[in-house]
Amino acid sequence: MITPPAKRRKPGPALLAWYDAHRRDLPWRARPGERADPYAVWLSEIMLQQTAVATVKGYFEKFLSRWPTVEALAAAPIEEVLAAWAGLGYYARARNLHVVAARVARDYGGRFPESEAGLLALPGIGPYTAAAVAAIAFDQPCAAVDGNVERVITRLYAIETPARQAKPLIREKVEALLPPARAGDFAQALMDLGATVCTPRAPDCGVCPWSAGCAAFAAGKQEAYPAKGKKVEKPKRRGAIFILRRGEEALLSRRPEKGLFGGMSAFPSTPFARDVGPQEQLRHAPCAADWRALPQPVAHVFTHFALAATVFVAQAEGEAPLLPDCRWAARRNLDREGLPTLMRKAAVLAGLI
């Protein structure tokens, strides 16, 4: 490992000065001199898990407008929260969001715990989110390490170990860099540095406040970091989605509370927890009908697998018995049903949307 130059020993002031001049204007961020709203910080951090800033902005603003306080979110029906979340993916986040809101409103008088440990005790809040909320909302000296921060630190110290294995070391390095004041600004500055300057490709080292002490820059090997681990290909699964129409209505089902798309409205489908080949798919249809497979399947990539789902369409015949938890929904209202992205793709393919 290359040792960074001595100039890097007190990098905090340089980074904060850069942040004061170049901070991103984000809807959940407090203006200079203002106190951050813990509810807004927590809401944004949950949304930003596995989701890009550009995508989150619109969702965050709609959520905050509709549910401006944690008490308001706690009082909302879970179905409405899930519908508003539709399109963001990783729907367990929305369910945990609602659970945490209820707990904070009920058990904490509407006030979030201020410590990293207290936040970690809440569902859906892991080490990064707990550290980020504690630092940004409460100015606690915590090491909030996301992907952007990992990239900055592995380059700064030329850490050869792949980031997944180097997480404890990266956190240790961030903790050593924490300034005595402005912990929240420092956390956000480090994230901004990675997002706008120390980018994955073609980092703009000429404007970086830390370039003089960066080991990767000194070696001319910025893009060699973070070191890449062995890429594991996601398993591929097959399945089917069933779109049954009755005039200008389509059949929707309510997904089980636990599992993929938990508690959401969706078209009936095969299980997605395993591969379901063509010979088995029609066994999972919601009723007997003249099912026709569309020629093009819909493809979707989940966290742990990639799915190719055949879309079957049919017209309802008479009063065919349906599976439990099914209901008819007006075609014109499908946009307001909060369909998961996969189901929306199927609706578009079938010409419903």
N, C-alpha and C positions, 0 to 999 in steps of 0.2 A: 504494500500500500504506500502511495506517495504521501509525504507529509506536506500539508499546505504551508505556504510561506508565513513568516511571523506576522506579516501585516494583517492576517485574518483573525488575530487574537481577540479583537474587540469589534466584531462585525455588527452588533446590534444597532448602534447609532446610525451607521451608514444605511442599513436596511430601512430603518424607520424614517430617515430623511427621504430616501427614495420613495417610500410608501406615501408620505405626506404629499409628494409632488405627483405621483402616478397612480394612486389608489383607484381601483375600479368602482364605478358607480353602480351598485347593485341594490335592488329594491328592499332587501332584508337588512341592509347595512345601515348603521346609525351614521349620521353626519358628524364631521369633526366637532368635538365638544359636547355631543349629545350622548346620553346613556343608551346602550343597546337594549332592545326589548327582548327578554329571554324567550318569550313565546315565539316571536318572529325568527329568532336565531335557531331555536330548536326545530321549528317547522321547516325552515330552509335546509338545515343540515340533514333532516330525514329525507327530504325530497332529493337532495343532491347525492345521496347514496346511489352509486351506479348510474347516475343520470347527469347529462351535461348542463352547464349553467344556462345556455341559451334555451333549452327546453324547459327548465324549471321556472324561469322568470314568469311566464304567463300563468302557469299553474299556481305559483305562489301568490301572485296578485289576486287571482280569483278566489283562492282559499281565504286569504286574509280579508278580502272584501265581504265574503259570505259569512265567515266565522272570525270576527276580529279579536276574539279573546279565547283563551283556553277553555273557559267556562262555556262559551258558545259552541265550540267544537265538541266538548263533552256532551252537550245536550242534543246534538244532531243525531238523527238516526244513522246507523252504520251503513244502510243502503245508500243514503245520500252521499256519505263520505266516499264510499267505494265508487259511486258513479262519477263524482267529481275528480277522482284519482285516475279514472280510466285513461289509458294511453301512456301513463308514466311507467307502467310495468312494475314488477316486483311487489305484488299486491299485499304481501304480508306486511310491508311498511305501512300501508294505509290502515290495516287492522290494528297494528301496534300503535299507530298514531292515535287512534280513537281510544284504545285502552289506556294509554298514558295520559291523554287529556282528561279522561274520567278520574283517574287516580290522583292526578295533580289537583283537579278541582275539588275532589272529595276529601283527600287525605292531607293535602298540603295547603289548603285554603287558596288555591289558584296560583301559588308561588312555586316555581321550580326549585329543586335542591340546588345550592350554589356550589357544592363540592363535586369533584370528579367522581368520588366514590358514591355519593348520593345519586348522581345521575346514572351511574352504571347499574344501579339497582332497578331501574325502570326498564320495561320490555322494549326491545328493538333498539336499545342504545348500547353500542359497543365502545371499545376503548377510544377510537378516533372521535366519535360523536360526543362522548362524554367530555373529552379533553377540549374539543372545539367549543362546545356550549359553555363550559366552565371558564374558558379563557375569554371568549368573545363577549359573553353576556355578563360575566361576573369578574373579569380581569384577574382570574386565578392563574398562577404561573404553571401552565400545563403544556405538555408537548403534544400538539395536535398534528398527527402525521397522516396525510392523505397521499395519493399518488403523486401529486405535484411536489409535495414536500420531500417524498422519497427520492424523486429525481434530482432535486436541488442538492440534497445532502450526499447522495451517492457520488455526484460529480464533484462537490466541494472537497470531499475526502478521498475521492477515487476508490470507493469501496468495491472490491472485486466480487464479493459474494452476491448472488442474485437477491433482489429486493425482498422476496418472500422469506428467505432464510435470514436476511440481514435486519429484519424489523427491530429486534431488541437493540442492536447496535445503532441503528438510525435514530431510534427514540432517545437513546443515551446521548447521542451527539446533539440532538435538538435541545434536550434538557440543559446541556452544558452551554448552549448559546442563548438561553432565555435571559432577557434583560431584567434589571431590578424593577422596572416600571413599564407600563403600557403592554402588558402581556397579551391583551386582546388584539391590539394593533399589530404586535409582532406576529401573532398567529396568522392574521389575515395578510400581512405583508409577505410572509413566507409562501402562502398559497398563491398570492398574486404574482410573485416572482416566478414561480414554476409555471403558472398559467399563461403569462404574457411575455416573459423574457427567456427563462430557462426551459424552453419548449422541447418536446421530444426530438424534433428535427430542426436543423438550422437555428440553434439558440442564438439570441442576439447578445453575445457576450460583450460587445462594445458599449452597451448601456447598462450592464449589470453592476450593481454596487459591490458585488463580492468577487468580481473577476480577478482582481489582483491577488486574492488568496485562494483561488480555486485550483485544486490539484489537476483536475481533468483539463481545464483550460491551459494550464502551464504545460501539460504534456501534448496538447493538441488533439485530445481524444474525447471531446465532450460527448459525442454521440455513441461512444462505447458504453456509456452508463445511462441508466442502471444496467448491470449485467443481466443478460437474458438467461433464464432457466430453461429447462427442456419443455417445449410446448406440447401439451397433451391435447390430442384431438377429441372434440366432444362426440359422445356416442350419437348415432342417428336413429331416430324412431319414426315409425309410421303410425298413422291414425286416421280418423274420419270425423267430419263435422256434418250434422244433418240439419238442413234448412227445409222445414215443412211450412207450406203456405196455405192459407185459407182466405181467398179473396185478397184484400189488402192488409192481411195480418200475417205474422210469422210467429212460429212457436219458439218460446224461450224457456229455459230451465234455470233454476237457482242452484248454483254450485254448492257442494258441501262446505261447511264453515272452515274446515281444515283442508290444506292441499292447494293445488294450483287454482288460481282465480277464486279463492275461498270466499263464499258468500255472495259472489257476483252473479249478475244475469248473463247468460251465454246461450248459444245454440246447443242443443243436445250433442253429445260427442262420445267417442270411444274414450276409455281411460288414457291419459297421457303419461302415466307413470311407467308404462312399459311399451314395447313395440307391439302394435296390433296390425297384422298383415291383411291383405285384401280378402282372404278367405274368411276372416273372422269379423270384419268391420260391420257388415249389415246386421249381425246379431245384436248390435248395440243401438239400432235405430229406435226412435221413440215409439213407433207404431208400425204396423204393416201398411205399406203403400208402394206405389210404383216408383221406387227410388232410381234416380238417374245420376250417374257420376259425371261431374264436370271434367273436361279433358285435362285441365291444369290444376294440380294441387296447390295449396297455399303453404308457403314455407315460413318458418319462424324459428328464431334461435333463442332458447332460454338459457339460464345460467349454467345448467349442467347437461343440456342435450340440445340437439337440433331436430326439429320436427318437420315432416312433410305430411300434410293432412289432405286427404281426398275430400272434396266437398260434394255431398249428395243432396239433390233437391227433389222435392215431390209436392204434389197437391193433396191436401187432406181429402179423404173420401168418407162421407157420412160422419158418424160419431165414433170414429175409431178410438179404442181405449188408449190413453197416453200414459207415459211414465209419471211417477209422482214428482211433485215440485215443478210441474210444467204449467205454462200459461200462454195465452195469446197476447201478442203486443202489436199495436198498430204500426204498419211500416213507416208512416210519417214520423213516428216518435222514436225510431231506433237510434237516432243521433243522441237522444236524451236518456237512453237506457244505460249509458256508461259501459258499453261493451268493451271487453279487453281487446287489445290490438289484434290478436290472432282472429278473434271473432269478427272484428270489423273488416279485416282482410277478406274473410269468407263472404261477408255480406256484400262487399264491393264486387267480388268475383261472381256472385249470384245475381247481381244487378238490383239488389235491394236498396243500396245507398248510392 
